[in-house]
Amino acid sequence: MTWILLSLLSAGFLGVYDLLKKLSVRDNAVVPVLFFSNLAGAVFWGPLLVWSWMDPNSISSGLYVDPVDRQEHALLFAKAALVSASWIFGYFALKHLPLSIAGPIRSTSPLWTISFALILFQERPTPYQWIGIGIILLSFYAFSLAGKLEGIHFHRDKWVGYMIVGTMLGALSSVYDKYLLQTVGFTVPTVQAWFSIYLLVILGPFALLHRWAGWARHRFEWRWSIPLVGLALLIADFVYFAAVRDPEALISVITPIRRSGVIITFLAGIFWLKEKNVRPKAWCVAGILLGIVILHRG
């Protein structure tokens, strides 16, 4: 299944993206990091959008941005607003939680995505895929038990709550992606280009308020990892949207695979950032890998 392979590739870039986010927001102001990291995506898509408008016959179909009407702009703006809210909660949580804990919490989004997909799209994964999804979700839950070993109690930690809210919003965004790409019929470049532009429109005022309206409780420090955040997400999303656009794709399967990028954040947290409790977390990662193998067989 090509869409499963594309989902795995997206997962790899998403893991790199999460690591770069952690390096960017650690002891740094969150709002400017959000704005400047997404500026990288807009810088890439902005010229292509203009090119598509001025000379549509000379641009590759894989990069061509279709013209959209007012109603379609509203749909794309809603996508950017939903993701912006998810990221604001998620970035603040990531700043204060260990990477090897924050990543797996974020990866529980398949639980919510599956629920939304079953309700809204009547998706029916195969028995093998259900088994794979179940194993992955159980592995994610086990991370919450590992968190207690580091003094993080999920039921009363503020930043865990932020991450859960961000995760639920992100899961809703995943279901909305399927609606935009399959029901409405947007192309991948059209969604990604306008999504990148509207992210700046939404996040720009917050960045200005941070700079000029007394929101700057934490100093902003420019780091090389900030623009790389946007570039990693650009690639991860491009491949992800291509997978979702496949008529045979199941969003309830794509999302668990995509969240397997947590393996990269786990390894980085343990070996690079020197986080603790390797063994219980390693068992959880093994469960994720097993779930992905079973999903692929399905």
C-alpha positions in Angstrom: 0.0 0.0 0.0 1.7 3.2 -1.2 -0.2 5.4 1.3 1.1 3.3 4.2 4.7 3.8 3.0 4.1 7.5 2.6 2.7 7.6 6.1 5.9 5.9 7.4 8.0 8.5 5.6 6.0 11.3 7.1 6.4 9.8 10.5 10.2 10.0 10.2 10.1 13.6 9.3 7.6 14.3 12.0 9.9 12.8 14.6 12.7 15.1 13.5 10.2 18.0 13.6 9.4 17.2 17.3 13.0 17.1 18.2 13.7 20.4 16.5 10.8 21.9 18.3 12.1 20.8 21.7 15.6 22.3 20.9 13.9 25.6 19.8 11.6 26.2 22.7 13.8 25.0 25.5 14.5 28.0 27.7 13.1 30.2 24.9 9.9 32.3 24.2 7.3 30.1 22.5 5.3 32.5 20.4 8.2 33.9 18.3 9.5 30.4 17.8 6.1 29.4 16.4 6.0 32.4 14.1 9.5 32.2 12.7 9.4 28.4 12.3 6.3 28.7 10.2 7.7 31.6 8.2 10.0 29.0 6.6 7.0 27.2 5.1 5.5 30.4 3.8 8.7 31.5 2.2 8.7 28.2 0.3 5.1 28.3 -0.8 4.6 32.0 -1.3 6.6 32.2 -4.6 5.0 29.0 -5.9 1.5 30.5 -5.2 2.4 33.6 -7.2 4.0 31.5 -10.0 0.8 29.4 -10.2 -1.3 32.6 -10.6 0.9 34.3 -13.1 2.0 31.4 -15.4 0.1 28.2 -14.5 1.2 26.4 -17.7 4.9 26.4 -16.8 4.7 25.0 -13.2 4.8 21.3 -12.3 1.4 19.9 -11.4 2.9 18.7 -8.1 3.6 22.3 -7.1 0.7 24.0 -8.8 -1.7 25.9 -6.4 -5.2 25.9 -7.7 -7.3 29.2 -7.6 -9.8 29.1 -4.7 -13.0 31.1 -4.1 -14.1 32.9 -1.0 -15.8 29.9 0.6 -12.8 27.7 -0.1 -10.6 30.3 1.5 -12.7 30.1 4.6 -12.3 26.3 4.7 -8.5 26.6 4.5 -8.4 29.4 7.1 -10.3 27.2 9.5 -7.6 24.5 8.9 -4.9 27.0 9.9 -6.9 28.2 12.9 -7.4 24.7 14.2 -3.7 23.8 13.8 -2.5 27.1 15.4 -4.6 26.4 18.5 -3.2 22.9 18.7 0.4 24.1 18.3 0.1 26.9 20.9 -1.0 24.3 23.5 1.5 21.7 22.3 4.5 24.0 22.2 4.0 25.3 25.7 3.6 21.8 27.0 6.7 20.6 25.1 8.8 23.4 26.7 8.0 22.1 30.2 7.8 18.4 29.8 10.6 15.8 29.1 10.8 15.0 25.3 10.4 11.3 26.0 7.2 12.0 27.8 5.7 14.8 25.7 6.1 13.0 22.4 4.2 9.9 23.5 1.4 12.0 25.0 1.1 13.8 21.7 1.0 10.4 20.0 -2.2 9.4 21.7 -4.0 11.4 19.0 -4.9 8.2 17.2 -7.4 7.4 20.0 -9.2 10.7 19.2 -8.7 10.5 15.4 -10.1 6.9 15.3 -13.2 8.1 17.2 -13.8 11.1 14.9 -13.2 9.0 11.8 -15.6 6.3 12.8 -18.3 8.8 13.7 -17.9 11.1 10.7 -16.6 8.9 7.9 -17.8 5.4 8.9 -14.3 4.0 8.3 -13.9 0.3 8.9 -10.3 -0.9 9.4 -9.5 -4.6 8.7 -9.2 -7.0 11.7 -5.3 -6.9 11.4 -5.4 -3.1 11.4 -7.6 -3.0 14.5 -5.1 -5.3 16.2 -2.2 -3.0 15.2 -4.1 0.1 16.3 -4.9 -1.5 19.6 -1.2 -2.4 20.3 0.0 1.1 19.4 -2.6 2.7 21.7 -1.8 0.4 24.6 1.9 1.3 24.1 1.1 5.0 24.3 -0.9 4.4 27.5 2.0 2.6 29.0 4.0 5.9 28.6 1.7 7.5 31.1 2.8 4.9 33.7 6.4 5.5 32.9 5.8 9.2 33.5 5.0 8.5 37.1 8.6 7.3 37.6 9.7 10.9 36.8 7.2 12.5 39.1 4.8 13.5 36.4 1.2 12.7 37.4 -0.9 13.0 34.4 -4.2 13.7 36.2 -2.9 16.9 37.9 0.0 18.2 35.8 -0.8 21.5 34.1 1.5 20.9 31.1 0.1 17.4 30.6 -3.3 19.0 30.3 -2.0 21.5 27.7 -0.6 18.6 25.7 -3.8 16.7 25.9 -5.8 19.7 24.6 -3.3 20.2 21.8 -3.5 16.5 20.9 -7.3 16.5 20.7 -7.2 19.6 18.5 -4.6 18.0 16.3 -6.7 14.8 16.0 -9.6 16.9 14.8 -7.4 18.5 12.3 -6.4 15.1 10.9 -10.0 14.3 10.3 -10.6 17.7 8.7 -7.6 17.0 6.4 -9.5 14.1 4.9 -12.6 16.2 4.4 -10.5 18.9 2.6 -8.6 16.5 0.4 -11.2 13.8 -0.4 -14.6 15.4 0.0 -13.9 19.0 -1.0 -11.2 17.9 -3.5 -8.4 20.3 -2.8 -5.0 19.3 -4.1 -2.1 18.8 -1.7 -0.2 22.0 -2.9 -3.3 24.1 -2.6 -3.9 23.0 1.0 -0.3 23.3 2.1 0.3 26.7 0.4 -2.7 28.5 1.8 -2.3 26.7 5.1 1.3 28.1 5.4 0.1 31.7 4.5 -2.8 31.7 6.9 -0.6 30.4 9.7 1.4 33.6 9.5 -1.8 35.7 9.4 -3.0 34.0 12.6 0.3 33.9 14.5 1.6 37.3 13.3 -0.5 39.3 15.8 0.5 37.1 18.6 4.2 37.6 17.8 3.7 41.4 17.7 1.9 41.3 21.0 4.7 39.3 22.5 7.2 41.9 21.3 5.3 45.1 21.9 2.5 44.5 24.4 4.3 43.2 27.4 3.8 39.5 26.7 7.6 38.8 26.7 8.0 37.1 30.0 10.7 35.0 28.4 13.4 36.4 26.2 13.5 35.2 22.6 16.8 33.8 21.3 17.3 33.0 17.7 18.5 29.4 17.1 19.4 27.5 13.9 16.8 24.9 14.7 13.9 27.3 14.4 13.7 27.5 10.5 14.5 23.8 10.3 11.3 23.2 12.4 9.3 24.7 9.5 11.2 22.8 6.8 10.8 19.5 8.6 7.1 20.0 8.9 6.8 21.1 5.3 8.2 17.8 4.1 6.3 15.7 6.7 3.0 17.4 5.7 3.6 17.2 2.0 4.1 13.4 2.2 1.2 13.1 4.7 -1.2 14.9 2.5 -0.2 12.8 -0.5 -1.1 9.7 1.6 -4.4 11.1 2.8 -5.4 12.0 -0.8 -5.2 8.3 -1.9 -8.8 7.1 -2.3 -8.0 3.9 -0.4 -6.4 5.6 2.5 -7.9 5.2 6.0 -7.2 8.2 8.3 -7.7 5.9 11.3 -4.7 3.9 10.1 -2.5 6.8 8.8 -2.6 8.7 12.1 -1.2 5.9 14.3 1.6 5.3 11.7 2.4 8.9 11.5 2.6 9.2 15.3 5.2 6.4 15.3 7.7 9.3 14.8 7.7 9.2 18.6 10.5 6.6 18.2 12.9 9.3 17.0 11.9 11.7 19.9 12.4 8.8 22.4 15.9 8.0 21.2 16.8 11.7 21.1 15.5 12.3 24.6 17.4 9.3 26.0 20.7 9.5 24.2 21.0 13.2 23.4 19.1 15.0 26.2 20.0 12.3 28.7 16.5 11.7 30.0 15.8 8.8 32.4 13.9 5.5 32.7 15.1 3.9 29.5 13.8 0.4 29.9 10.1 0.9 30.5 10.0 3.5 27.7 11.9 1.1 25.4 9.2 -1.5 25.9 6.6 1.0 24.8 8.6 1.8 21.7 8.9 -1.9 20.9 5.1 -2.1 21.1 4.8 0.8 18.7 7.0 -1.0 16.2 5.0 -4.2 16.5 1.8 -2.3 15.9 3.2 -0.8 12.7 4.3 -4.2 11.4 0.8 -5.6 12.0 -0.8 -2.5 10.4 1.3 -3.0 7.3 0.2 -6.6 7.0 -3.4 -5.5 7.2 
